[in-house]
Amino acid sequence: MQTLNKTKSYWPDNSIYFLTGATFLHYPYFKTSEQKEIVLEQIKKVKNKLKIPIIAFSIAINHYHLKFYLEKGLDLAKVKQLMHGGLTFVYRKKYKMKYEDMWQSSKTLLITSDEMNWKTTGYIVGNLLKHKEVSIFEELKKDPFSSYRFTAEKYGDENIQELIRKVINVSEDVEGEVDFKDLKKLNVIRPEV
C-alpha cells in the first residue's frame, strides 16, 4: 500500500506579512475619524495584546493595509481574528449595525525579499494619497491613519516620498485588491539610511 506524503500548509515563522481587508461592496464603513479610530484600536491590540511589531499601516474609508512581523507564523490567525472578527464586533456594537457582511475580501501576502518589503511599505504608507483621502505629503504626514510619518522620520521624507511615487500608480482591481503582479514588476530599491 502506498502512503501519500501530505505537506502541511503553514505560514513561516520569523517573517514579514502584508494583510489587507476590504469592506463588503466597498461600503465606506470608515469614512469618519471616529470610525477609523476603531480600526486603529484593533491595530494597537495586535501590537500590544499579541506583542506583534507593526511595520506599516493605513486605514482608508473602505479598506485597511497592515504590515507586521511574526515570530510565530501560526499567530497570523490571531491577527486576522482581531482585525476582522474583533473589529466587526466593536463596530457593530458601537453603531448598532445589523448582522450583515462587513468584509468582502482579505488577502495575506508573505514578504519574500527586500525589494518586495520596500514596495509594500511604499504602497501602504502612500495609500491615503493614492485614494485621494489626503492631497499632499504634508497632509499625509499629519494623518493619524497612516504610518507615513513614522516611516519618513526613520528613513527621511525625500526617500519615502520617492518610494511612494514609484508605487502610487499600482493598479487595484474593482474590489480594491492590490494587483501583486504589479508590485513585483516595479523596480524599487531600499532607501539609504
Secondary structure, DSSP 8 states (H G I E B T S, - for coil): ------------SSEEEEEEEEEGGG--TT-SHHHHHHHHHHHHHHHHHS---EEEEEE-SSEEEEEEEESSGGGHHHHHIIIIIIHHHHHHHHHT--S---EEEEEEEEE-SHHHHHHHHHHHHTHHHHTTSSSSHHHHHH-TTBSHHHHHHHH-HHHHHHHHHHHTT--B-TT--B-HHHHHHS-------
